[in-house]
Amino acid sequence: MVPEDVSQYSVTAQVPLFGGSLGFSTRSNRRGDGEKIDSRSLTFARVVMRGLRHNVRFTLDVSETEGDWIGLIGFNLNFRRGSLTTDIAPRYRYNDIEGGDHGYQFDGYASWHQPDFYSGDLRLGVNGSSNDDRDNAGATVDYDHRLARTRLSVNRQSFEGADRTSWAGNVVTSVMTNGSHFTVGAQNAADAAVLVTLEGDVSGTEFDVLIDGQPRGYAPVGRTTPIHLAAFRTYEVRIRPRDQNFVAFEDRTQAVTLYPGNVVDVKWEVADVLVVFGRAMDHRGRPIANARIEGVSGVAKTDDQGYFQAEAFKTSEPLRFVFATRDERCTVFVSEYEQRKGVAFLDNLTCRMRPISATTLGSDGLDSDGLGSDGLGSDGSDRQGKRVRIQSGRSAGHIR
């Protein structure tokens, strides 16, 4: 069977007019046997009332197809509050099909959206419409989870005295592997995928997965998450924290090119961090000013008064800070500190600055005996094995 030749074209234009927007479109379809269908439409919409959570628009729609005209005029009320969105559109309808007809038409829709419902995206919707001879009402439930996408719907229609109710439901998931990773998922199913692996011991932390700058799914730390995409394209992949947890990761963009049936791995390492505030003092009680701070995430320095803010990796070991100027350095270990919501307040940290030239240090800041320039090891002990601890509280920290 040889398919018929079909050609079509359409033109759409939109311009501002009277504080609103005027649109015009025309479409033509032609088949190989000479049959053609031409249609045109004219629309106008203008916001006549606007509030913090609502707006009211005036709408006018006129369309013509092969000599048959249909016109709709009315208002559209949109109301938003929290997760709830409501849209109501009462309109008057006129058409000249089969001798002409006119009457009212009412359309309404309400939706509730909860993006973090048991680690999934939940949408509930109800809709209804009514005119002279037909009434329709329906409801939908959409739940998009990392493991599966579920949709349930029910619709009831009344037409010329007859009622009909229909139900529908489906669950969509997929199983993917690249030979080293095996994963189940259903976000944005397509014919290729990116497997996003976030490595690290940061429980309860999730990241948005950005594809070309737009969120396309989410990934929890410690798991591999599939993001399904169309083939024959190159994408830029990034991640972004979804909550307010303090974490450290490499904020980079990875480019991937996908082909049909192709699965590409992208990985990030995520670490838990503390935002720390404190003040560095030498053993004489003077501020250690303008010193770079080593042993923290990123770049940090003390100011003219020795105060500093830095990000430290959260581990079971004491926090370790190295304060270094051009000629001197010292090391401080902090095992006890006040912490609130990922922020640690260290107050005054006291250590003895020693000339850098006095000791030859390795890349880890320790000498051949495993001690720093201040005579302390990585565990906070001195050459005799005595533990040295910085007590941080409202009073100044000190060495014992």
GUNU-404184 format. One record per residue (C-alpha): residue in one letter; z, x, y; chain; residue number from 1. Coordinates in nm, 4 decimals, m for minus. Example, Ala and Ser with C-alpha at 12.3 -4.5 7.8 and 13.67 -1.06 7.14 Angstrom:
{"A"; {0.7800; 1.2300; m0.4500}; "A"; 1};
{"S"; {0.7140; 1.3670; m0.1060}; "A"; 2};
//
This chain:
{"M"; {0.0000; 0.0000; 0.0000}; "A"; 1};
{"V"; {m0.1124; 0.1498; 0.3311}; "A"; 2};
{"P"; {0.1187; 0.0628; 0.6244}; "A"; 3};
{"E"; {m0.0317; m0.0988; 0.9323}; "A"; 4};
{"D"; {m0.0646; 0.0930; 1.2560}; "A"; 5};
{"V"; {0.2023; m0.0145; 1.5027}; "A"; 6};
{"S"; {0.2349; 0.1045; 1.8616}; "A"; 7};
{"Q"; {0.4982; 0.0211; 2.1174}; "A"; 8};
{"Y"; {0.6071; 0.1307; 2.4593}; "A"; 9};
{"S"; {0.8867; 0.0423; 2.6945}; "A"; 10};
{"V"; {0.9710; 0.1132; 3.0589}; "A"; 11};
{"T"; {1.3196; 0.0778; 3.2097}; "A"; 12};
{"A"; {1.4244; 0.1184; 3.5731}; "A"; 13};
{"Q"; {1.7559; 0.0697; 3.7520}; "A"; 14};
{"V"; {1.8365; 0.0809; 4.1237}; "A"; 15};
{"P"; {2.1454; 0.0037; 4.3367}; "A"; 16};
{"L"; {2.1192; m0.3265; 4.5270}; "A"; 17};
{"F"; {2.3700; m0.5262; 4.7374}; "A"; 18};
{"G"; {2.6624; m0.3230; 4.6114}; "A"; 19};
{"G"; {2.5621; m0.3753; 4.2505}; "A"; 20};
{"S"; {2.2929; m0.2613; 4.0078}; "A"; 21};
{"L"; {1.9481; m0.4165; 3.9502}; "A"; 22};
{"G"; {1.7673; m0.3337; 3.6287}; "A"; 23};
{"F"; {1.4172; m0.4102; 3.5006}; "A"; 24};
{"S"; {1.2628; m0.3397; 3.1632}; "A"; 25};
{"T"; {0.9330; m0.4221; 2.9937}; "A"; 26};
{"R"; {0.8356; m0.3742; 2.6301}; "A"; 27};
{"S"; {0.5092; m0.4139; 2.4417}; "A"; 28};
{"N"; {0.4482; m0.4087; 2.0654}; "A"; 29};
{"R"; {0.0977; m0.4007; 1.9162}; "A"; 30};
{"R"; {m0.0033; m0.4106; 1.5509}; "A"; 31};
{"G"; {m0.3222; m0.2871; 1.3929}; "A"; 32};
{"D"; {m0.4539; m0.6415; 1.3393}; "A"; 33};
{"G"; {m0.4521; m0.7031; 1.7160}; "A"; 34};
{"E"; {m0.1319; m0.9073; 1.7361}; "A"; 35};
{"K"; {0.0897; m0.8171; 2.0292}; "A"; 36};
{"I"; {0.4278; m0.9226; 2.1652}; "A"; 37};
{"D"; {0.5179; m0.8505; 2.5275}; "A"; 38};
{"S"; {0.8599; m0.9042; 2.6820}; "A"; 39};
{"R"; {1.0237; m0.8438; 3.0190}; "A"; 40};
{"S"; {1.3800; m0.8711; 3.1483}; "A"; 41};
{"L"; {1.5596; m0.8541; 3.4825}; "A"; 42};
{"T"; {1.9347; m0.7948; 3.5128}; "A"; 43};
{"F"; {2.1787; m0.7755; 3.8017}; "A"; 44};
{"A"; {2.5500; m0.6932; 3.7897}; "A"; 45};
{"R"; {2.8090; m0.6402; 4.0634}; "A"; 46};
{"V"; {3.1857; m0.5922; 4.0593}; "A"; 47};
{"V"; {3.3348; m0.8613; 4.2834}; "A"; 48};
{"M"; {3.7027; m0.7889; 4.2141}; "A"; 49};
{"R"; {3.8725; m0.4721; 4.0994}; "A"; 50};
{"G"; {4.2368; m0.4027; 4.0166}; "A"; 51};
{"L"; {4.4410; m0.1307; 3.8501}; "A"; 52};
{"R"; {4.4006; m0.2872; 3.5055}; "A"; 53};
{"H"; {4.1197; m0.5403; 3.5514}; "A"; 54};
{"N"; {3.7811; m0.6030; 3.7090}; "A"; 55};
{"V"; {3.5529; m0.9044; 3.7492}; "A"; 56};
{"R"; {3.1746; m0.8687; 3.7475}; "A"; 57};
{"F"; {2.9055; m1.1167; 3.8449}; "A"; 58};
{"T"; {2.6116; m1.1016; 3.6011}; "A"; 59};
{"L"; {2.2590; m1.2411; 3.6028}; "A"; 60};
{"D"; {2.0116; m1.1986; 3.3137}; "A"; 61};
{"V"; {1.6553; m1.3337; 3.3039}; "A"; 62};
{"S"; {1.4134; m1.2530; 3.0204}; "A"; 63};
{"E"; {1.0648; m1.3650; 2.9196}; "A"; 64};
{"T"; {0.8858; m1.3225; 2.5859}; "A"; 65};
{"E"; {0.5314; m1.4579; 2.5430}; "A"; 66};
{"G"; {0.5860; m1.7314; 2.8020}; "A"; 67};
{"D"; {0.9364; m1.8352; 2.6849}; "A"; 68};
{"W"; {1.2071; m1.7931; 2.9484}; "A"; 69};
{"I"; {1.5851; m1.7558; 2.9050}; "A"; 70};
{"G"; {1.8351; m1.7189; 3.1895}; "A"; 71};
{"L"; {2.2111; m1.6503; 3.1910}; "A"; 72};
{"I"; {2.4386; m1.6460; 3.4972}; "A"; 73};
{"G"; {2.8159; m1.6047; 3.5011}; "A"; 74};
{"F"; {3.1106; m1.3711; 3.5259}; "A"; 75};
{"N"; {3.2643; m1.1036; 3.3085}; "A"; 76};
{"L"; {3.6412; m1.0407; 3.3193}; "A"; 77};
{"N"; {3.7677; m0.7129; 3.1750}; "A"; 78};
{"F"; {4.1421; m0.6532; 3.1371}; "A"; 79};
{"R"; {4.3099; m0.3342; 3.0112}; "A"; 80};
{"R"; {4.6758; m0.2674; 2.9420}; "A"; 81};
{"G"; {4.7935; 0.0180; 2.7240}; "A"; 82};
{"S"; {4.6109; 0.0019; 2.3909}; "A"; 83};
{"L"; {4.4780; m0.3527; 2.4545}; "A"; 84};
{"T"; {4.1359; m0.4298; 2.6027}; "A"; 85};
{"T"; {4.0123; m0.7847; 2.6659}; "A"; 86};
{"D"; {3.6649; m0.8965; 2.7696}; "A"; 87};
{"I"; {3.5854; m1.2613; 2.8608}; "A"; 88};
{"A"; {3.2413; m1.3842; 2.9733}; "A"; 89};
{"P"; {3.1870; m1.7518; 3.0660}; "A"; 90};
{"R"; {2.8184; m1.8109; 3.1534}; "A"; 91};
{"Y"; {2.5640; m2.0852; 3.2136}; "A"; 92};
{"R"; {2.2462; m2.0731; 3.0027}; "A"; 93};
{"Y"; {1.8971; m2.2143; 3.0592}; "A"; 94};
{"N"; {1.5820; m2.1772; 2.8504}; "A"; 95};
{"D"; {1.2456; m2.3495; 2.8462}; "A"; 96};
{"I"; {1.1776; m2.2983; 2.4753}; "A"; 97};
{"E"; {1.0589; m2.6174; 2.3025}; "A"; 98};
{"G"; {1.0874; m2.8394; 2.6101}; "A"; 99};
{"G"; {1.3807; m2.6681; 2.7758}; "A"; 100};
{"D"; {1.7554; m2.6597; 2.7225}; "A"; 101};
{"H"; {2.0632; m2.5794; 2.9273}; "A"; 102};
{"G"; {2.4394; m2.5658; 2.8863}; "A"; 103};
{"Y"; {2.7431; m2.3406; 2.8841}; "A"; 104};
{"Q"; {2.8021; m2.0240; 2.6817}; "A"; 105};
{"F"; {3.1356; m1.8535; 2.6332}; "A"; 106};
{"D"; {3.1917; m1.5081; 2.4795}; "A"; 107};
{"G"; {3.5231; m1.3286; 2.4342}; "A"; 108};
{"Y"; {3.6461; m1.0089; 2.2735}; "A"; 109};
{"A"; {3.9843; m0.8347; 2.2450}; "A"; 110};
{"S"; {4.0620; m0.4992; 2.0829}; "A"; 111};
{"W"; {4.3722; m0.2932; 2.0175}; "A"; 112};
{"H"; {4.3351; 0.0819; 1.9651}; "A"; 113};
{"Q"; {4.6012; 0.3130; 1.8226}; "A"; 114};
{"P"; {4.4594; 0.6682; 1.7847}; "A"; 115};
{"D"; {4.7632; 0.8160; 1.6022}; "A"; 116};
{"F"; {4.8488; 0.5494; 1.3453}; "A"; 117};
{"Y"; {4.9819; 0.7300; 1.0364}; "A"; 118};
{"S"; {4.7569; 1.0308; 1.1111}; "A"; 119};
{"G"; {4.4518; 0.8057; 1.1506}; "A"; 120};
{"D"; {4.2603; 0.6073; 1.4116}; "A"; 121};
{"L"; {4.3217; 0.2291; 1.3954}; "A"; 122};
{"R"; {4.1207; m0.0388; 1.5772}; "A"; 123};
{"L"; {4.1869; m0.4127; 1.5552}; "A"; 124};
{"G"; {3.9411; m0.6566; 1.7094}; "A"; 125};
{"V"; {3.8946; m1.0323; 1.7467}; "A"; 126};
{"N"; {3.5866; m1.2008; 1.8917}; "A"; 127};
{"G"; {3.4591; m1.5495; 1.9578}; "A"; 128};
{"S"; {3.1623; m1.7299; 2.1111}; "A"; 129};
{"S"; {3.0795; m2.0903; 2.1807}; "A"; 130};
{"N"; {2.7874; m2.2914; 2.3183}; "A"; 131};
{"D"; {2.6549; m2.6476; 2.2890}; "A"; 132};
{"D"; {2.5704; m2.6396; 1.9194}; "A"; 133};
{"R"; {2.7310; m2.3293; 1.7696}; "A"; 134};
{"D"; {3.0828; m2.1816; 1.7488}; "A"; 135};
{"N"; {3.1690; m1.8453; 1.6043}; "A"; 136};
{"A"; {3.4977; m1.6537; 1.5520}; "A"; 137};
{"G"; {3.5718; m1.3270; 1.3773}; "A"; 138};
{"A"; {3.8146; m1.0390; 1.3290}; "A"; 139};
{"T"; {3.7731; m0.6736; 1.2265}; "A"; 140};
{"V"; {3.9989; m0.3902; 1.1134}; "A"; 141};
{"D"; {3.8713; m0.0301; 1.1329}; "A"; 142};
{"Y"; {4.0849; 0.2586; 1.0095}; "A"; 143};
{"D"; {3.9421; 0.6096; 1.0294}; "A"; 144};
{"H"; {4.1577; 0.8544; 0.8338}; "A"; 145};
{"R"; {4.0974; 1.2144; 0.7392}; "A"; 146};
{"L"; {4.0527; 1.1093; 0.3740}; "A"; 147};
{"A"; {3.8552; 0.7860; 0.4081}; "A"; 148};
{"R"; {3.7081; 0.5370; 0.6542}; "A"; 149};
{"T"; {3.7917; 0.1719; 0.5901}; "A"; 150};
{"R"; {3.6470; m0.1427; 0.7481}; "A"; 151};
{"L"; {3.7441; m0.5071; 0.6842}; "A"; 152};
{"S"; {3.5906; m0.8081; 0.8607}; "A"; 153};
{"V"; {3.5965; m1.1883; 0.8449}; "A"; 154};
{"N"; {3.3659; m1.4279; 1.0304}; "A"; 155};
{"R"; {3.3648; m1.8081; 1.0579}; "A"; 156};
{"Q"; {3.0638; m1.9964; 1.1974}; "A"; 157};
{"S"; {3.0169; m2.3663; 1.2762}; "A"; 158};
{"F"; {2.6613; m2.4912; 1.3296}; "A"; 159};
{"E"; {2.5401; m2.8533; 1.3361}; "A"; 160};
{"G"; {2.8482; m2.9778; 1.1534}; "A"; 161};
{"A"; {2.8424; m2.7147; 0.8786}; "A"; 162};
{"D"; {3.1073; m2.4421; 0.8470}; "A"; 163};
{"R"; {3.0609; m2.1075; 0.6793}; "A"; 164};
{"T"; {3.3098; m1.8225; 0.6294}; "A"; 165};
{"S"; {3.2092; m1.4716; 0.5292}; "A"; 166};
{"W"; {3.4178; m1.1690; 0.4301}; "A"; 167};
{"A"; {3.3242; m0.8036; 0.4074}; "A"; 168};
{"G"; {3.4959; m0.4742; 0.3391}; "A"; 169};
{"N"; {3.4089; m0.1157; 0.2561}; "A"; 170};
{"V"; {3.5716; 0.2240; 0.2048}; "A"; 171};
{"V"; {3.3733; 0.5418; 0.2710}; "A"; 172};
{"T"; {3.4762; 0.8894; 0.1646}; "A"; 173};
{"S"; {3.3108; 1.2095; 0.0458}; "A"; 174};
{"V"; {3.3849; 1.5113; m0.1700}; "A"; 175};
{"M"; {3.2627; 1.8505; m0.0490}; "A"; 176};
{"T"; {3.2880; 2.2108; m0.1616}; "A"; 177};
{"N"; {3.1385; 2.5432; m0.0604}; "A"; 178};
{"G"; {3.2489; 2.7220; m0.3763}; "A"; 179};
{"S"; {3.5790; 2.8463; m0.2364}; "A"; 180};
{"H"; {3.7166; 2.5298; m0.0754}; "A"; 181};
{"F"; {3.7288; 2.1787; m0.2203}; "A"; 182};
{"T"; {3.8035; 1.8919; 0.0194}; "A"; 183};
{"V"; {3.7878; 1.5147; 0.0507}; "A"; 184};
{"G"; {3.7110; 1.3451; 0.3814}; "A"; 185};
{"A"; {3.5180; 1.0791; 0.5649}; "A"; 186};
{"Q"; {3.5130; 1.1503; 0.9364}; "A"; 187};
{"N"; {3.1627; 1.0927; 1.0755}; "A"; 188};
{"A"; {2.9852; 1.1068; 0.7385}; "A"; 189};
{"A"; {2.6418; 1.2701; 0.7509}; "A"; 190};
{"D"; {2.4229; 1.4973; 0.5384}; "A"; 191};
{"A"; {2.5887; 1.8300; 0.6344}; "A"; 192};
{"A"; {2.9372; 1.9402; 0.7294}; "A"; 193};
{"V"; {3.1619; 2.2006; 0.8878}; "A"; 194};
{"L"; {3.4844; 2.2831; 0.7000}; "A"; 195};
{"V"; {3.7561; 2.3572; 0.9567}; "A"; 196};
{"T"; {4.0457; 2.5601; 0.8136}; "A"; 197};
{"L"; {4.3594; 2.6142; 1.0221}; "A"; 198};
{"E"; {4.5831; 2.8782; 0.8638}; "A"; 199};
{"G"; {4.9489; 2.9151; 0.9543}; "A"; 200};
{"D"; {5.3006; 2.7908; 0.8903}; "A"; 201};
{"V"; {5.3234; 2.5398; 1.1767}; "A"; 202};
{"S"; {5.4259; 2.2071; 1.0278}; "A"; 203};
{"G"; {5.3385; 1.8806; 1.2008}; "A"; 204};
{"T"; {5.0785; 2.0307; 1.4351}; "A"; 205};
{"E"; {4.7270; 1.8868; 1.4601}; "A"; 206};
{"F"; {4.4181; 1.9956; 1.6535}; "A"; 207};
{"D"; {4.1213; 1.8013; 1.7865}; "A"; 208};
{"V"; {3.7934; 1.9454; 1.6580}; "A"; 209};
{"L"; {3.5447; 1.9635; 1.9458}; "A"; 210};
{"I"; {3.1737; 1.9615; 1.8639}; "A"; 211};
{"D"; {2.9630; 2.0577; 2.1661}; "A"; 212};
{"G"; {3.2659; 1.9804; 2.3825}; "A"; 213};
{"Q"; {3.3294; 1.6300; 2.2403}; "A"; 214};
{"P"; {3.6108; 1.5324; 1.9961}; "A"; 215};
{"R"; {3.4637; 1.4553; 1.6516}; "A"; 216};
{"G"; {3.7772; 1.4590; 1.4339}; "A"; 217};
{"Y"; {4.1163; 1.6183; 1.3950}; "A"; 218};
{"A"; {4.2571; 1.8864; 1.1668}; "A"; 219};
{"P"; {4.6192; 1.9556; 1.0628}; "A"; 220};
{"V"; {4.7413; 2.3141; 1.0329}; "A"; 221};
{"G"; {4.7568; 2.4388; 0.6738}; "A"; 222};
{"R"; {4.4617; 2.2332; 0.5488}; "A"; 223};
{"T"; {4.0827; 2.2353; 0.5343}; "A"; 224};
{"T"; {3.9200; 1.9403; 0.7105}; "A"; 225};
{"P"; {3.5506; 1.8385; 0.6794}; "A"; 226};
{"I"; {3.3620; 1.7338; 0.9927}; "A"; 227};
{"H"; {3.0347; 1.5669; 0.8915}; "A"; 228};
{"L"; {2.7331; 1.6312; 1.1162}; "A"; 229};
{"A"; {2.3583; 1.5826; 1.1193}; "A"; 230};
{"A"; {2.1393; 1.8601; 0.9808}; "A"; 231};
{"F"; {1.8756; 2.0750; 1.1566}; "A"; 232};
{"R"; {2.0969; 2.1438; 1.4565}; "A"; 233};
{"T"; {2.3163; 2.4205; 1.5947}; "A"; 234};
{"Y"; {2.6644; 2.3168; 1.7062}; "A"; 235};
{"E"; {2.9430; 2.4829; 1.9043}; "A"; 236};
{"V"; {3.2826; 2.4290; 1.7391}; "A"; 237};
{"R"; {3.6215; 2.4640; 1.9117}; "A"; 238};
{"I"; {3.9746; 2.3374; 1.8496}; "A"; 239};
{"R"; {4.2304; 2.1947; 2.0935}; "A"; 240};
{"P"; {4.5995; 2.1064; 2.0306}; "A"; 241};
{"R"; {4.6636; 1.7297; 2.0138}; "A"; 242};
{"D"; {5.0340; 1.7428; 2.1064}; "A"; 243};
{"Q"; {5.2705; 1.9401; 2.3280}; "A"; 244};
{"N"; {5.3841; 2.1937; 2.0669}; "A"; 245};
{"F"; {5.3703; 2.5584; 2.1782}; "A"; 246};
{"V"; {5.1294; 2.7397; 1.9484}; "A"; 247};
{"A"; {4.9208; 3.0548; 1.9684}; "A"; 248};
{"F"; {4.5613; 3.0669; 1.8489}; "A"; 249};
{"E"; {4.2359; 3.2325; 1.9489}; "A"; 250};
{"D"; {4.0624; 2.9915; 2.1875}; "A"; 251};
{"R"; {3.7070; 3.0757; 2.0913}; "A"; 252};
{"T"; {3.3823; 2.8878; 2.0292}; "A"; 253};
{"Q"; {3.2040; 2.9315; 1.6963}; "A"; 254};
{"A"; {2.8320; 2.8486; 1.6668}; "A"; 255};
{"V"; {2.7089; 2.7044; 1.3362}; "A"; 256};
{"T"; {2.3635; 2.5912; 1.2252}; "A"; 257};
{"L"; {2.3432; 2.3172; 0.9614}; "A"; 258};
{"Y"; {2.0714; 2.2193; 0.7128}; "A"; 259};
{"P"; {2.0627; 1.9261; 0.4651}; "A"; 260};
{"G"; {2.3440; 1.9639; 0.2116}; "A"; 261};
{"N"; {2.4751; 2.2673; 0.4014}; "A"; 262};
{"V"; {2.8528; 2.3337; 0.4328}; "A"; 263};
{"V"; {2.9768; 2.6015; 0.6766}; "A"; 264};
{"D"; {3.3321; 2.7431; 0.6967}; "A"; 265};
{"V"; {3.5084; 2.8060; 1.0295}; "A"; 266};
{"K"; {3.8669; 2.9351; 1.0433}; "A"; 267};
{"W"; {4.1465; 2.9818; 1.2944}; "A"; 268};
{"E"; {4.4949; 3.1298; 1.2571}; "A"; 269};
{"V"; {4.7705; 2.9320; 1.4278}; "A"; 270};
{"A"; {5.1202; 3.0664; 1.4990}; "A"; 271};
{"D"; {5.4332; 2.8956; 1.6323}; "A"; 272};
{"V"; {5.5484; 3.0408; 1.9651}; "A"; 273};
{"L"; {5.8409; 3.0093; 2.2024}; "A"; 274};
{"V"; {5.8071; 3.0118; 2.5780}; "A"; 275};
{"V"; {6.0866; 3.2449; 2.6856}; "A"; 276};
{"F"; {6.2483; 3.2883; 3.0269}; "A"; 277};
{"G"; {6.4799; 3.5788; 3.1037}; "A"; 278};
{"R"; {6.5657; 3.8774; 3.3174}; "A"; 279};
{"A"; {6.5453; 4.2443; 3.2171}; "A"; 280};
{"M"; {6.8284; 4.4736; 3.3410}; "A"; 281};
{"D"; {6.9004; 4.8383; 3.2764}; "A"; 282};
{"H"; {7.2425; 4.9662; 3.1617}; "A"; 283};
{"R"; {7.3478; 5.0206; 3.5246}; "A"; 284};
{"G"; {7.2849; 4.6539; 3.6108}; "A"; 285};
{"R"; {6.9625; 4.7152; 3.8034}; "A"; 286};
{"P"; {6.6517; 4.4945; 3.7491}; "A"; 287};
{"I"; {6.3738; 4.6477; 3.5404}; "A"; 288};
{"A"; {6.0964; 4.5655; 3.7853}; "A"; 289};
{"N"; {5.7204; 4.5356; 3.7250}; "A"; 290};
{"A"; {5.7439; 4.6391; 3.3608}; "A"; 291};
{"R"; {5.4905; 4.5281; 3.1063}; "A"; 292};
{"I"; {5.6358; 4.3421; 2.8089}; "A"; 293};
{"E"; {5.5215; 4.4361; 2.4602}; "A"; 294};
{"G"; {5.5831; 4.2474; 2.1381}; "A"; 295};
{"V"; {5.4828; 3.9102; 2.2864}; "A"; 296};
{"S"; {5.1721; 3.6915; 2.2692}; "A"; 297};
{"G"; {4.9255; 3.7761; 2.5445}; "A"; 298};
{"V"; {5.0023; 3.9721; 2.8611}; "A"; 299};
{"A"; {5.3372; 3.9483; 3.0423}; "A"; 300};
{"K"; {5.5257; 4.1489; 3.3073}; "A"; 301};
{"T"; {5.8575; 4.1365; 3.4870}; "A"; 302};
{"D"; {5.8579; 4.0672; 3.8611}; "A"; 303};
{"D"; {6.0285; 4.2665; 4.1402}; "A"; 304};
{"Q"; {6.3682; 4.1262; 4.0378}; "A"; 305};
{"G"; {6.3191; 4.1751; 3.6636}; "A"; 306};
{"Y"; {6.2562; 3.8065; 3.5866}; "A"; 307};
{"F"; {5.9873; 3.7226; 3.3322}; "A"; 308};
{"Q"; {5.8182; 3.4442; 3.1409}; "A"; 309};
{"A"; {5.6409; 3.5197; 2.8135}; "A"; 310};
{"E"; {5.5352; 3.3688; 2.4824}; "A"; 311};
{"A"; {5.7041; 3.5110; 2.1735}; "A"; 312};
{"F"; {5.6081; 3.4441; 1.8122}; "A"; 313};
{"K"; {5.8700; 3.2282; 1.6399}; "A"; 314};
{"T"; {5.9898; 3.3930; 1.3162}; "A"; 315};
{"S"; {6.3097; 3.4183; 1.1141}; "A"; 316};
{"E"; {6.3640; 3.7699; 1.2542}; "A"; 317};
{"P"; {6.5323; 3.8411; 1.5917}; "A"; 318};
{"L"; {6.3020; 3.8330; 1.8937}; "A"; 319};
{"R"; {6.1920; 4.1843; 1.9926}; "A"; 320};
{"F"; {6.0952; 4.2798; 2.3483}; "A"; 321};
{"V"; {5.9762; 4.6190; 2.4708}; "A"; 322};
{"F"; {5.9944; 4.6729; 2.8485}; "A"; 323};
{"A"; {5.7733; 4.9614; 2.9596}; "A"; 324};
{"T"; {5.6999; 5.1149; 3.2983}; "A"; 325};
{"R"; {5.4772; 5.4124; 3.3657}; "A"; 326};
{"D"; {5.7490; 5.6646; 3.2723}; "A"; 327};
{"E"; {6.0206; 5.4756; 3.0828}; "A"; 328};
{"R"; {6.0672; 5.2144; 2.8157}; "A"; 329};
{"C"; {6.3375; 5.0359; 2.6167}; "A"; 330};
{"T"; {6.3642; 4.7832; 2.3351}; "A"; 331};
{"V"; {6.5778; 4.4689; 2.3115}; "A"; 332};
{"F"; {6.6439; 4.2486; 2.0074}; "A"; 333};
{"V"; {6.7592; 3.8900; 2.0653}; "A"; 334};
{"S"; {6.9018; 3.6974; 1.7700}; "A"; 335};
{"E"; {7.0926; 3.4202; 1.9491}; "A"; 336};
{"Y"; {6.9532; 3.2140; 2.2345}; "A"; 337};
{"E"; {6.9462; 2.8658; 2.3790}; "A"; 338};
{"Q"; {6.6345; 2.6662; 2.2930}; "A"; 339};
{"R"; {6.5090; 2.3258; 2.4097}; "A"; 340};
{"K"; {6.1729; 2.1733; 2.3089}; "A"; 341};
{"G"; {6.0060; 2.5063; 2.2354}; "A"; 342};
{"V"; {6.1487; 2.6832; 2.5421}; "A"; 343};
{"A"; {6.4083; 2.9617; 2.5090}; "A"; 344};
{"F"; {6.6383; 3.0636; 2.7959}; "A"; 345};
{"L"; {6.7464; 3.4250; 2.7536}; "A"; 346};
{"D"; {6.9243; 3.4938; 3.0845}; "A"; 347};
{"N"; {6.9938; 3.8675; 3.1354}; "A"; 348};
{"L"; {6.8764; 4.1193; 2.8743}; "A"; 349};
{"T"; {7.0300; 4.4655; 2.9124}; "A"; 350};
{"C"; {6.8887; 4.7850; 2.7666}; "A"; 351};
{"R"; {6.8897; 5.1608; 2.8413}; "A"; 352};
{"M"; {6.5604; 5.2901; 2.9789}; "A"; 353};
{"R"; {6.4533; 5.6295; 2.8381}; "A"; 354};
{"P"; {6.1663; 5.8558; 2.9442}; "A"; 355};
{"I"; {5.8559; 5.8013; 2.7342}; "A"; 356};
{"S"; {5.8000; 6.1794; 2.7089}; "A"; 357};
{"A"; {6.1387; 6.2214; 2.5355}; "A"; 358};
{"T"; {6.0117; 6.0726; 2.2116}; "A"; 359};
{"T"; {5.6775; 6.0679; 2.0388}; "A"; 360};
{"L"; {5.6125; 5.7056; 1.9422}; "A"; 361};
{"G"; {5.3599; 5.5512; 1.7057}; "A"; 362};
{"S"; {5.1373; 5.2547; 1.7761}; "A"; 363};
{"D"; {5.4255; 5.0234; 1.6746}; "A"; 364};
{"G"; {5.6573; 5.1734; 1.9375}; "A"; 365};
{"L"; {5.8698; 5.3602; 1.6749}; "A"; 366};
{"D"; {5.9142; 5.7310; 1.6053}; "A"; 367};
{"S"; {5.9014; 5.9106; 1.2699}; "A"; 368};
{"D"; {6.2559; 5.7923; 1.1917}; "A"; 369};
{"G"; {6.1594; 5.4318; 1.2545}; "A"; 370};
{"L"; {6.3397; 5.4192; 1.5907}; "A"; 371};
{"G"; {6.2186; 5.3278; 1.9353}; "A"; 372};
{"S"; {6.2593; 5.5273; 2.2549}; "A"; 373};
{"D"; {6.5973; 5.3592; 2.3066}; "A"; 374};
{"G"; {6.7237; 5.4771; 1.9642}; "A"; 375};
{"L"; {6.6977; 5.1359; 1.8003}; "A"; 376};
{"G"; {6.5036; 5.0407; 1.4895}; "A"; 377};
{"S"; {6.2951; 4.7274; 1.4381}; "A"; 378};
{"D"; {6.6020; 4.5535; 1.2890}; "A"; 379};
{"G"; {6.8199; 4.6343; 1.5915}; "A"; 380};
{"S"; {7.0236; 4.9168; 1.4280}; "A"; 381};
{"D"; {7.0863; 5.2679; 1.5627}; "A"; 382};
{"R"; {7.0678; 5.6068; 1.3838}; "A"; 383};
{"Q"; {7.4026; 5.5449; 1.2123}; "A"; 384};
{"G"; {7.2812; 5.2082; 1.0851}; "A"; 385};
{"K"; {7.5106; 5.0148; 1.3189}; "A"; 386};
{"R"; {7.3660; 4.6796; 1.4190}; "A"; 387};
{"V"; {7.2950; 4.6381; 1.7895}; "A"; 388};
{"R"; {7.2719; 4.2805; 1.9145}; "A"; 389};
{"I"; {7.1950; 4.1188; 2.2447}; "A"; 390};
{"Q"; {7.4074; 3.8087; 2.3017}; "A"; 391};
{"S"; {7.2273; 3.5690; 2.5357}; "A"; 392};
{"G"; {7.4123; 3.2891; 2.7134}; "A"; 393};
{"R"; {7.5359; 3.2104; 3.0581}; "A"; 394};
{"S"; {7.6840; 3.5572; 3.0913}; "A"; 395};
{"A"; {7.4675; 3.8678; 3.0973}; "A"; 396};
{"G"; {7.3395; 4.0017; 2.7658}; "A"; 397};
{"H"; {7.4907; 4.3313; 2.6545}; "A"; 398};
{"I"; {7.4662; 4.5967; 2.3841}; "A"; 399};
{"R"; {7.7487; 4.6346; 2.1345}; "A"; 400};
//
